Amino acid sequence: MFSLRGLVAVIVAGALLAVPISYYWQYLTKGMRPPETTQILNQMEKTGFPNFTLPTLDGKPVSVTDFKGKILLVNIWATWCAPCVKEIPSLKNLVNKFGGKLVVLAVSHDRSKEDIETFVKAFGGLPEDFIIVWDKDRMTSKLLGTDALPETYILKPNQELKRKIAGETAWDDSLAIQFFDDILNPPPPKN
């Protein structure tokens, strides 16, 4: 018959082998799953863009759902991010071009509110539909899967995610203007 000592040895050996085998299996299958940011984006396409509420520089709470009925660009940025700063003038021009039909919700990941206020003053002000909110805890990075700045999420007037853009963009060039025109005035379906 089996001895108790032999049984214990088999159980201990199995337990010791299970840990490295588990790690090796995770290593082998890691490439089969999409990156976390892709998983978050896929989830947004299924369940919708997540609503969140953040304060403006004046402390007024602003939510994503406050802008239903308008195109919403949720722009994740910071004053210390050179590409972010470089695209601000084109975002400002885009807002002015679509007068009331398009809003930029600029979510700042700056460390201090004073940095943002100094930036806005130096920039000479922003249009009414260019709203800056401060995400001091950077919770939107985790929520949206942001891994680089700037990053912009374009929501249709019904709050459906249309596109995610990573990196600096010329928001006021003719192709961008046509893209937003097509969202507001979709071309008739082809027969």
RABELRA-V394494 format. One record per residue. PHI is phi in whole degrees, -180 to 180 (none if undefined). OMEGA is omega in whole degrees, -180 to 180 (999 if undefined). BURIAL is # if it has 16 or more other C-alpha atoms within 10 Angstrom, else .. Layout:
BEGIN
phi = <PHI PHI>
omega = <OMEGA OMEGA>
burial = <BURIAL BURIAL>
END
This chain:
BEGIN
phi = <none -78 -89 -61 -63 -67 -64 -63 -62 -65 -64 -65 -63 -63 -64 -66 -79 -64 -65 -65 -66 -61 -63 -65 -63 -62 -63 -67 -95 -58 -70 -82 -97 -68 -57 -57 -62 -69 -62 -65 -64 -60 -65 -61 -66 -83 -107 101 -70 -70 -84 -146 -127 -136 -85 -73 -66 -87 92 -75 -72 -130 -117 -58 -69 -65 -113 -58 97 -128 -68 -122 -105 -92 -106 -93 -152 -157 -69 -85 -96 -58 -63 -63 -64 -65 -89 -58 -59 -72 -65 -61 -62 -63 -60 -63 -63 -100 16 90 -99 -140 -127 -104 -104 -89 -95 -84 -105 -69 -78 -137 -65 -61 -60 -69 -62 -63 -62 -62 -63 -66 -79 88 90 -136 -63 -57 -89 -117 -107 -101 -120 -110 -104 -62 -94 55 -68 -69 -59 -70 -61 -100 76 -71 -123 -157 -111 -77 -142 -130 -111 -101 -109 -71 -54 -87 75 -78 -67 -94 -163 -116 -120 -104 100 -68 -138 -88 -71 -108 -80 -62 -68 -65 -61 -64 -58 -74 -59 -67 -69 -74 -131 -59 -65 -63 -64 -79 -90>
omega = <179 175 179 179 179 178 178 -180 180 -180 180 180 178 179 -180 179 -176 -178 180 178 178 178 180 179 177 178 -178 -175 -178 -179 -179 180 176 177 -177 -179 178 178 179 179 177 179 178 180 180 -170 -179 -180 -177 175 173 -179 178 -180 170 179 176 179 180 179 179 179 177 -176 176 -172 175 -179 178 170 180 173 175 -174 178 -172 174 -179 -179 -178 -176 178 178 -179 -178 -178 -180 179 -180 174 178 178 180 178 180 -178 -175 174 175 180 -176 180 171 172 -175 -177 -176 175 179 -179 -179 177 -179 178 -179 -180 178 179 -178 178 -179 -178 177 177 -177 178 -179 -179 173 -170 178 173 -177 177 -173 179 180 -180 -180 177 180 -178 -175 -179 -180 178 177 179 -10 175 -175 176 -179 179 175 -180 178 178 175 179 179 -176 171 180 177 179 -178 -179 173 -173 -177 177 -171 179 178 179 179 179 -179 173 -179 176 -178 -179 -176 177 180 180 179 180 999>
burial = <. . . . . . . . . . . . . . . . . . . . . . . . . . . . . . . . . . . . # . . # # . . . . . . . # . . . . # # # . . . . . # . # . . # . . # # # # # # # # # # . . . # # # . # # # . # # # # # # . # . . # # # # # # # # # # # . # . . # . . # . . . . . . # . . # # # # # # # # . # . # # . . # # # . . # # # # # # # # # . # # # . . . . # . # # . # # . . . . . . . # . . . # . . . . . . .>
END
